[in-house]
Amino acid sequence: MNKRIYDVLIIGGGISASVFSSCLIKNNFKVKIALFEAGRKLGGRSSTRVSKNYKGWELNHGSPNLNILNRENNVLLRNFIDELLKNKVIKFDDSDVVDLIKDSNLINYKDFDFSSGENYCSISSMSDLSKNIISINNLRNQIDFFFETKIVDLVFDKNQWVITTHDGEKFRSQYLVCSSNLLLHKRSLEILNTNKIPLRNAIPENCDKKIDQLFYLLNQQSYIPRVTFLIYPGFSYKYKDNYMKRNRYFILNKDLESQYKIERVVFQYQKNKKLGIVIHTKSHYFLGKSLNDYNDDILKQQVMTSFNDLFNGSPYINKLFGNEDISIMRWRASQPVGVEVPSYLQFFNKYNIGFCGDWFEGEGFGRIEGSILSALRLAEKFKSLV
């Protein structure tokens, strides 16, 4: 079978992959990239649900915006954010961020990452953010996209990478970049239904001490599965006050999160002038040990009751009537927690392989900021390589 040949293969289509590939083609006008994403489009956890049943509804149900804490202290990050602003990919998000507290227990805004630093939002939907980041520099169509494509095998042979997709197609390149860490994390055994960690099979243990260290540290990380509820109220549902900005965020402190099983509630005005609601929860609050160990109707009733109790007496928010349509989004692994991987383990010359994502150490660990910063650092390393 003929192998498709590229300069760089990128696995994963989230924010970090989009930032890295955009910077790479900005630095090299001739590089040819193949980007593989198991989903139907770019975005990863920065996702938007476009409803098939309700015209004009686009609910951002992953990361609702970009929260940047360290822009002024990092030149790479500052220049990149400025470039996105200049190209009108993002804009300042001046929406209300309301920190809900229990009774009179005062809490500082700085206690929440979400309400500190600088907030930005995509000019369009959050799903378009990754696409627009790439479009800034992909003027020569240097990137080929392969969506709904799973990687089932990796081989490093004669200083080149050969990867095989689920349909048997093979791709070859000198360099491989993993923005998703699934292929080197032990959770791949269950999710991919395989008896071997794909990248571990390509680079066996004891071949390289730094690679072994990366595997060890990464596999100390765990992930927070999440359940997100998307609520579609009717035309009659409005705020109590006259707030008209695009978004409005309500963040629960730990006491309220424990009581109501809700992490945050995001209100989003739609193009059809309706007010959509996205409720973010952590799966272990609502589910049993298995992601399938629950009944959707019970979950919907539970989240509706929690929402109405939470906003009972609120000067801003009306209760829901109980007849709203609710969709449920299940995130298998939404956010890394635990051990942070040091940034010096991002690239390995011996194997021509690099890594980026929110799982590397730093102020943005587990957030979009970390995804962006790790991709910018990796792109800098590639300047002298490709």
C-alpha positions as CSV (number, residue, x, y, z in Angstrom):
1,M,0.0,0.0,0.0
2,N,1.3,3.4,-0.9
3,K,2.1,5.7,2.0
4,R,1.2,9.4,2.0
5,I,4.3,11.4,2.8
6,Y,4.3,14.6,4.8
7,D,6.8,16.7,6.7
8,V,4.9,16.6,10.0
9,L,2.1,14.5,11.3
10,I,-0.1,15.9,14.1
11,I,-2.4,13.8,16.2
12,G,-5.3,15.6,17.8
13,G,-7.3,18.6,16.6
14,G,-7.8,20.8,19.7
15,I,-6.5,24.2,20.5
16,S,-2.9,23.2,21.0
17,A,-2.7,21.4,17.7
18,S,-4.3,24.4,15.9
19,V,-1.9,26.9,17.5
20,F,1.2,24.7,16.8
21,S,0.3,24.0,13.2
22,S,-0.5,27.7,12.5
23,C,2.8,28.8,14.0
24,L,4.7,26.1,12.1
25,I,3.4,27.2,8.7
26,K,4.0,30.8,9.6
27,N,7.6,30.0,10.2
28,N,8.0,27.7,7.2
29,F,6.1,28.4,3.9
30,K,7.0,25.0,2.5
31,V,6.2,22.5,5.3
32,K,3.4,20.1,4.5
33,I,1.2,18.9,7.5
34,A,-1.3,16.1,8.0
35,L,-3.6,16.7,11.0
36,F,-5.7,13.8,12.4
37,E,-8.7,14.2,14.6
38,A,-11.0,11.5,15.9
39,G,-14.0,13.9,16.0
40,R,-15.9,15.5,13.2
41,K,-14.1,18.9,13.4
42,L,-11.4,20.9,15.1
43,G,-11.9,22.3,18.6
44,G,-11.5,19.5,21.2
45,R,-12.9,20.8,24.4
46,S,-13.6,24.2,22.8
47,S,-16.8,22.9,21.3
48,T,-20.1,24.2,20.1
49,R,-23.3,22.2,19.7
50,V,-25.2,23.3,16.6
51,S,-28.8,22.0,17.1
52,K,-30.4,20.0,14.3
53,N,-33.8,20.4,15.9
54,Y,-33.8,24.0,16.9
55,K,-32.8,26.5,14.2
56,G,-30.5,29.3,15.2
57,W,-29.1,27.5,18.3
58,E,-25.3,27.3,18.8
59,L,-24.4,26.5,22.4
60,N,-20.7,26.6,23.5
61,H,-20.7,23.6,25.7
62,G,-16.9,23.1,26.4
63,S,-14.6,25.9,27.4
64,P,-16.8,29.0,27.1
65,N,-13.9,31.4,26.7
66,L,-10.2,31.9,26.9
67,N,-9.0,32.9,30.4
68,I,-5.4,34.1,30.2
69,L,-3.6,34.7,33.6
70,N,0.0,35.2,32.4
71,R,-0.2,37.3,29.2
72,E,2.0,40.2,30.4
73,N,4.7,38.0,31.8
74,N,5.2,35.8,28.7
75,V,6.3,37.4,25.4
76,L,5.3,34.4,23.3
77,L,1.8,34.3,24.8
78,R,1.4,38.1,24.7
79,N,2.4,38.3,21.0
80,F,0.1,35.4,20.1
81,I,-2.9,36.9,21.8
82,D,-2.2,40.3,20.2
83,E,-2.1,38.5,16.8
84,L,-5.5,36.9,17.4
85,L,-6.9,40.3,18.4
86,K,-5.4,42.0,15.4
87,N,-6.9,39.4,13.0
88,K,-10.3,39.5,14.8
89,V,-10.2,35.9,15.8
90,I,-11.0,36.8,19.4
91,K,-12.2,39.8,21.3
92,F,-12.2,40.9,25.0
93,D,-15.0,39.2,26.8
94,D,-16.5,41.9,29.0
95,S,-19.4,39.7,30.1
96,D,-20.5,39.5,33.7
97,V,-18.7,36.9,35.8
98,V,-20.7,36.4,39.0
99,D,-19.1,34.4,41.8
100,L,-21.9,32.8,43.8
101,I,-21.1,32.5,47.5
102,K,-22.9,30.8,50.3
103,D,-24.7,33.3,52.6
104,S,-22.3,36.0,53.7
105,N,-19.0,34.0,53.2
106,L,-17.1,36.6,51.2
107,I,-14.7,35.4,48.5
108,N,-12.1,37.2,46.5
109,Y,-12.4,37.1,42.7
110,K,-8.8,36.0,42.6
111,D,-9.9,32.7,44.2
112,F,-11.3,31.7,40.8
113,D,-9.1,31.3,37.7
114,F,-12.1,32.0,35.7
115,S,-12.6,35.5,37.1
116,S,-8.9,36.6,37.3
117,G,-6.5,37.5,34.5
118,E,-7.9,38.5,31.1
119,N,-11.0,36.9,29.5
120,Y,-11.4,36.6,25.7
121,C,-14.0,34.9,23.6
122,S,-14.1,33.8,20.0
123,I,-15.6,36.3,17.5
124,S,-17.8,33.5,16.3
125,S,-18.4,30.2,18.0
126,M,-15.8,28.4,20.2
127,S,-15.8,25.5,17.7
128,D,-14.6,28.0,15.1
129,L,-11.7,29.2,17.2
130,S,-9.3,26.5,16.2
131,K,-10.3,26.8,12.5
132,N,-9.8,30.5,12.6
133,I,-6.4,30.2,14.3
134,I,-5.2,28.0,11.5
135,S,-6.7,30.2,8.8
136,I,-4.6,33.1,9.8
137,N,-1.5,31.4,8.3
138,N,-2.8,28.5,6.2
139,L,-3.0,30.7,3.1
140,R,-1.2,28.1,0.9
141,N,-3.3,25.2,2.1
142,Q,-0.3,23.5,3.7
143,I,-2.4,21.4,6.1
144,D,-4.5,18.4,5.1
145,F,-7.2,17.5,7.6
146,F,-8.3,14.0,8.3
147,F,-11.4,14.0,10.5
148,E,-13.2,11.0,12.1
149,T,-9.8,9.3,11.8
150,K,-8.4,7.2,14.6
151,I,-4.7,6.2,14.8
152,V,-4.3,2.5,15.5
153,D,-0.6,1.9,15.1
154,L,2.6,3.9,15.3
155,V,6.1,2.8,14.1
156,F,9.4,4.7,14.3
157,D,11.7,3.2,11.6
158,K,14.8,4.5,10.0
159,N,14.4,8.0,11.6
160,Q,10.9,8.3,10.3
161,W,7.4,7.8,11.6
162,V,4.8,5.6,10.0
163,I,1.2,5.8,11.4
164,T,-1.7,3.6,10.4
165,T,-5.3,4.8,10.6
166,H,-8.4,2.8,11.5
167,D,-9.2,2.2,7.8
168,G,-5.7,0.9,7.1
169,E,-4.3,4.0,5.4
170,K,-0.6,4.7,6.2
171,F,1.2,8.0,6.5
172,R,4.9,8.7,6.7
173,S,6.8,11.7,7.9
174,Q,10.1,12.7,9.6
175,Y,8.3,14.4,12.5
176,L,5.4,13.4,14.7
177,V,3.5,15.7,17.1
178,C,1.0,14.5,19.7
179,S,-1.3,17.2,21.0
180,S,-3.5,14.5,22.4
181,N,-1.8,12.4,25.1
182,L,-4.2,9.5,24.6
183,L,-1.7,7.4,22.6
184,L,0.8,7.4,25.4
185,H,-1.5,7.2,28.4
186,K,-2.7,4.0,30.1
187,R,-6.3,5.1,29.6
188,S,-5.8,4.3,25.8
189,L,-6.1,0.6,26.7
190,E,-9.7,1.0,27.6
191,I,-10.8,3.8,25.3
192,L,-9.1,2.3,22.2
193,N,-9.8,-1.2,23.3
194,T,-6.2,-2.3,22.8
195,N,-3.8,-4.4,24.8
196,K,-0.9,-2.0,24.3
197,I,-0.2,1.7,24.7
198,P,0.4,2.7,21.1
199,L,3.4,5.0,21.6
200,R,4.9,2.7,24.2
201,N,4.8,0.0,21.6
202,A,6.6,2.3,19.1
203,I,9.3,3.3,21.7
204,P,9.8,0.4,24.0
205,E,10.7,0.9,27.7
206,N,14.4,1.4,28.5
207,C,15.3,2.9,25.1
208,D,15.4,6.4,26.3
209,K,15.4,7.6,30.0
210,K,13.6,10.9,29.2
211,I,10.9,9.2,27.2
212,D,10.4,6.8,30.1
213,Q,10.2,9.8,32.4
214,L,7.5,11.3,30.2
215,F,5.5,8.1,30.3
216,Y,5.9,7.7,34.0
217,L,4.8,11.3,34.9
218,L,2.0,11.4,32.4
219,N,0.5,8.2,33.7
220,Q,0.4,9.7,37.2
221,Q,-2.2,12.2,35.9
222,S,-5.9,11.5,36.1
223,Y,-8.7,13.2,34.4
224,I,-12.0,14.8,35.4
225,P,-14.9,13.4,33.4
226,R,-17.7,15.9,33.1
227,V,-21.4,16.0,32.2
228,T,-22.7,19.2,30.5
229,F,-26.4,20.0,30.3
230,L,-27.6,22.1,27.3
231,I,-30.9,23.8,28.0
232,Y,-33.1,25.3,25.3
233,P,-35.7,27.6,26.9
234,G,-38.6,29.1,24.9
235,F,-38.9,32.8,23.7
236,S,-40.5,33.8,27.0
237,Y,-37.5,33.0,29.1
238,K,-35.6,36.2,30.0
239,Y,-33.3,37.6,32.6
240,K,-35.0,39.5,35.4
241,D,-32.8,42.5,34.7
242,N,-32.0,44.1,31.3
243,Y,-28.6,42.4,30.8
244,M,-28.0,42.1,27.0
245,K,-24.4,41.1,26.5
246,R,-23.6,37.8,24.7
247,N,-22.6,35.7,27.8
248,R,-23.1,35.7,31.5
249,Y,-21.2,33.4,33.8
250,F,-22.1,32.2,37.3
251,I,-19.3,30.4,39.1
252,L,-20.1,28.4,42.3
253,N,-17.6,28.3,45.2
254,K,-16.7,25.0,46.7
255,D,-19.5,25.0,49.3
256,L,-22.2,25.7,46.7
257,E,-20.7,23.3,44.2
258,S,-20.8,20.5,46.8
259,Q,-24.4,21.4,47.7
260,Y,-25.9,21.8,44.2
261,K,-23.5,19.5,42.2
262,I,-22.9,22.3,39.7
263,E,-19.6,23.9,38.9
264,R,-20.7,26.8,36.7
265,V,-23.7,28.1,34.8
266,V,-23.2,29.9,31.5
267,F,-26.0,31.9,29.8
268,Q,-25.6,32.6,26.1
269,Y,-27.7,34.8,23.9
270,Q,-28.4,33.1,20.5
271,K,-28.7,34.5,17.0
272,N,-32.4,33.8,17.2
273,K,-32.6,36.1,20.3
274,K,-33.3,33.3,22.7
275,L,-31.4,32.7,25.9
276,G,-29.5,29.4,26.0
277,I,-28.2,27.9,29.2
278,V,-25.2,25.5,29.7
279,I,-24.7,23.9,33.1
280,H,-21.2,22.4,33.7
281,T,-20.9,19.6,36.3
282,K,-18.3,17.0,37.3
283,S,-19.4,13.5,36.4
284,H,-18.8,11.9,39.8
285,Y,-21.5,14.2,41.3
286,F,-24.1,12.9,39.0
287,L,-23.0,9.5,37.8
288,G,-22.1,6.1,39.3
289,K,-18.8,4.4,38.6
290,S,-19.7,3.9,34.9
291,L,-20.4,6.7,32.5
292,N,-23.5,4.7,31.4
293,D,-24.7,4.0,35.0
294,Y,-27.5,6.6,35.0
295,N,-30.9,7.4,33.6
296,D,-31.1,10.6,31.5
297,D,-34.6,11.6,32.7
298,I,-33.5,11.4,36.3
299,L,-30.4,13.4,35.6
300,K,-32.4,16.1,33.7
301,Q,-34.8,16.4,36.6
302,Q,-32.0,16.5,39.1
303,V,-30.2,19.4,37.3
304,M,-33.4,21.3,36.8
305,T,-34.2,21.1,40.5
306,S,-30.6,22.2,41.4
307,F,-30.8,25.1,39.0
308,N,-34.1,26.4,40.4
309,D,-33.0,26.0,44.0
310,L,-29.7,27.7,43.2
311,F,-31.3,30.8,41.7
312,N,-34.3,30.9,44.0
313,G,-34.7,34.6,44.9
314,S,-31.9,35.7,42.6
315,P,-32.2,39.3,41.3
316,Y,-30.9,38.3,37.9
317,I,-32.2,34.8,37.0
318,N,-35.7,33.4,36.6
319,K,-36.6,29.8,37.4
320,L,-37.1,27.3,34.6
321,F,-40.6,26.0,34.0
322,G,-39.7,22.3,33.7
323,N,-40.8,21.8,30.1
324,E,-37.5,22.9,28.5
325,D,-35.6,20.6,26.2
326,I,-32.3,19.4,27.7
327,S,-29.4,17.7,25.9
328,I,-26.7,15.9,27.8
329,M,-23.0,16.0,26.7
330,R,-20.8,13.4,28.3
331,W,-17.0,14.2,28.4
332,R,-15.0,11.1,29.0
333,A,-11.9,12.9,30.1
334,S,-12.1,16.6,30.2
335,Q,-9.3,18.1,32.3
336,P,-6.0,16.7,33.6
337,V,-5.3,16.8,37.3
338,G,-2.4,15.8,39.4
339,V,1.2,15.7,38.2
340,E,2.3,18.4,35.8
341,V,4.7,17.3,33.1
342,P,7.8,19.5,32.9
343,S,8.2,21.5,29.6
344,Y,11.7,20.1,28.9
345,L,9.9,16.8,28.0
346,Q,8.1,18.4,25.1
347,F,10.5,17.4,22.4
348,F,12.9,14.5,21.8
349,N,15.5,14.8,19.0
350,K,16.3,11.1,19.1
351,Y,12.8,10.2,18.0
352,N,11.8,13.4,16.1
353,I,8.7,13.6,18.3
354,G,7.0,16.5,20.1
355,F,4.1,17.0,22.5
356,C,1.8,19.9,23.4
357,G,-1.3,20.3,25.4
358,D,-2.7,21.5,28.7
359,W,-1.0,18.6,30.5
360,F,2.4,20.5,30.8
361,E,3.4,22.4,33.8
362,G,2.7,26.1,34.3
363,E,0.0,28.6,35.2
364,G,-2.2,27.3,32.5
365,F,-2.2,23.6,33.5
366,G,-5.5,22.1,32.7
367,R,-6.8,25.1,30.8
368,I,-6.7,26.7,27.3
369,E,-3.8,28.9,28.4
370,G,-1.7,25.9,29.0
371,S,-2.6,24.4,25.6
372,I,-1.7,27.6,23.8
373,L,1.6,28.2,25.6
374,S,2.8,24.6,25.2
375,A,2.1,24.8,21.5
376,L,3.9,28.1,21.1
377,R,7.0,26.7,22.9
378,L,7.0,23.6,20.7
379,A,6.7,25.7,17.6
380,E,9.8,27.6,18.7
381,K,11.7,24.3,19.0
382,F,10.7,23.4,15.5
383,K,11.9,26.6,13.9
384,S,15.4,25.2,13.3
385,L,14.2,21.6,12.5
386,V,11.7,21.7,9.7
